[in-house]
Amino acid sequence: MRIGLITVLVSIALSVTPALACEGDNKQLRISSLAFPGTPWHDLWLRFGDRFEAKNISCFDLDLFINAEIGSEETALANIRRNRIQIGGMSLQGMATVVPELSVLLTPFLFDSEAEVDFVTDHYITDLFAELIEAKGLKLLQWSEVGWTQLYAKREIDSPEQAKGLKLRASNAIGSILFAQAVQADSIPVTFAETLSALETGLIDGGQSGIGIYAFAGLSREATVINITRHAFDTGLIIANLDWWDSLSLAQQNLVMTSLDETQEGRDNIRKAMHRIELELPNQGVTVNYLSFDEREVWRAHVGDLSEEIVTSIGGQALLIMDAIDDGKHAFTQSLGDD
């Protein structure tokens, strides 16, 4: 009887023993993001917090600054590099100020489908970018999808010729700038925060953006036409301070990674959200101009192949990245043939 009782007590003790053993003092974990509340990117961090705290066992002191409390993306990135913030959700354009080769991904008409993007990202470029990012003292934890870039404006644009003379907001991405030049639009330097007021005052007629940013930032109120050009595929990044990451045990690193959405789960969540937003736009007075395959090919032909110009402009390892993307696209096409 006594032996049986001891066995039961040992079994209970083992069942409540935490899988994550804390080592020394609690680790500080501050997370920064500029995602709008109610967006799928903001929801990602809410899910992270719930999962993390459920398994944390007091190993970390977690603080979420996911409503832009830290300030601009530039400020947040600087804080991550100094380890004042440990993890951040960053835009591709923001991270390209540190790793310029990321701008290769915004080359106009580089990708044709989400499946192609996923294949190339997972099998050909993630490791390359991870090395480039680590060289800057940062750790790539995960990509955070934004989606296809579209062309929005105050008037309908049924062909690339009709974009001539359009005053488009210019971002710092070389691909965005060259796309505007190719359709003979005027590039107007406007920060993201100033975009809505620039539309209201007539400083710009439109710009290039994903569906989510277009809707959540209120741009659709002023620029009521959006062309589904899908001329670039945008993605953000979730990064960590490398020294902080390396100071964690494997169990602690695993806690962070398993609290994030799985890669494909994250993609699917964003894509479903973008699809819902797209379907709702006509109810908000937006004209959604869908392009047929042939119409999109007209835009592609008009813009031309800008890859060489973009690689030259970026320098560094841009050619290596572009070659890897080309290899991945070729492998993806072959995989379709095998099916």
C-alpha positions, -999 to +999 in steps of 0.1 A: +000+000+000+028+024+010+047+016-022+016+022-043+011+056-027+047+066-034+043+056-070+012+077-074+028+107-058+059+104-080+036+102-111+018+133-101+050+152-095+064+142-129+032+153-146+034+188-133+072+192-137+076+221-163+092+210-196+110+244-197+136+247-169+144+283-161+181+292-159+192+319-135+174+353-135+143+358-157+151+368-193+137+401-205+116+399-236+103+431-251+086+428-284+079+457-308+055+460-337+039+488-357+009+467-367-026+483-366-050+469-340-075+447-357-051+437-384-039+401-389-003+412-379-015+426-347-035+395-340-004+374-346+013+391-316-018+386-295-018+349-302+020+348-295+014+364-261-013+339-252+008+309-263+039+322-247+024+330-213+007+296-212+041+279-213+064+306-199+067+292-163+081+326-153+113+322-174+107+355-191+094+389-183+073+396-214+063+431-225+044+436-258+048+470-274+027+462-305+008+494-309+038+515-321+046+526-285+083+524-293+079+550-321+089+547-357+102+516-373+137+531-375+136+537-337+124+502-331+151+487-352+178+507-335+165+495-301+166+459-312+202+462-324+211+477-289+191+449-272+167+474-256+141+455-275+146+418-281+122+409-309+105+430-335+081+427-364+096+447-393+086+457-428+108+446-456+115+482-465+125+489-429+149+459-427+163+468-461+180+498-445+202+473-427+202+445-453+198+462-487+196+428-505+161+424-492+149+449-517+155+423-544+123+407-533+103+437-545+115+435-581+084+441-602+068+409-616+094+387-600+068+361-589+036+348-604+019+330-576+018+325-539+028+289-543+059+300-562+068+325-535+064+299-508+086+274-527+114+298-535+113+313-500+114+280-481+139+262-502+162+288-518+165+322-500+157+319-463+191+305-454+209+331-475+190+360-459+195+345-424+232+347-430+231+383-442+209+393-413+231+376-387+261+395-401+242+426-388+238+412-353+202+401-358+184+368-360+157+360-386+130+341-367+103+341-394+089+358-424+056+377-418+037+379-450+022+412-463+010+400-497+007+413-533+014+449-540-013+467-560-016+501-577-042+524-561-053+558-574-080+584-574-091+575-609-093+544-630-062+531-648-071+505-673-037+503-689-001+512-681-003+540-706-030+556-685-006+558-655+016+583-674+019+615-654+002+600-623+017+614-591+025+583-571+039+581-536+075+568-538+087+545-511+124+538-505+122+505-523+141+506-556+116+482-572+087+506-564+106+536-578+116+518-610+080+506-615+067+541-613+094+553-638+085+524-662+049+535-664+061+572-666+044+582-634+059+609-612+074+596-580+067+619-551+087+612-519+062+609-491+066+590-458+040+563-450+026+584-421+020+613-445+004+593-473-032+599-464-028+636-459-009+637-492-039+621-510-063+645-493-043+676-504-037+663-539+001+661-535-002+625-548-028+608-569-021+573-556+006+548-548+016+511-545+005+491-515-008+458-503-046+454-498-043+454-461-023+486-457-045+503-483-076+495-463-064+497-427-045+530-432-077+547-447-061+552-481-092+537-497-113+567-486-093+590-509-080+567-536-111+548-545-097+527-573-073+498-569-058+478-597-050+442-588-017+443-607+001+419-583+033+435-595+054+427-564+051+404-534+058+420-501+067+403-468+078+415-434+102+398-410+103+389-374+138+394-361+156+391-327+188+406-313+214+379-321+234+382-288+202+379-268+190+349-289+223+331-285+221+336-247+189+315-245+188+278-239+175+256-266+143+251-246+139+289-243+144+294-280+119+266-286+094+284-264+097+316-286+094+297-319+065+275-309+046+306-296+047+321-331+023+308-358+037+280-378+051+293-411+022+281-433-004+288-407+008+324-406+007+327-444-028+312-445-041+336-418-028+366-437-041+354-471-076+347-457-077+382-441-066+399-473-092+380-493-119+391-468-108+427-471-107+426-508-142+413-510-154+440-487-139+470-506-167+474-531-191+479-502-169+508-491-172+526-525-139+512-539-136+502-575-116+470-576-101+465-611-092+428-616-067+421-644-070+391-665-039+370-672-034+388-706-040+422-691-014+416-664+010+404-691+006+438-708+017+455-676+046+431-673+057+437-709+054+475-705+074+476-673+100+451-686+127+431-668+142+454-642+161+427-624+196+436-637+191+473-629+178+465-594+207+441-587+232+467-599+216+494-578+216+474-546+250+458-549+263+436-521+250+400-525+220+411-546+232+391-576+236+359-554+200+364-541+186+370-576+204+339-589+190+318-561+155+331-568+159+322-605+170+287-596+141+284-572+116+295-598+130+270-623+128+242-598+092+252-590+082+251-626+099+217-629+080+205-599+047+214-615+057+194-646+065+164-623+030+166-609 
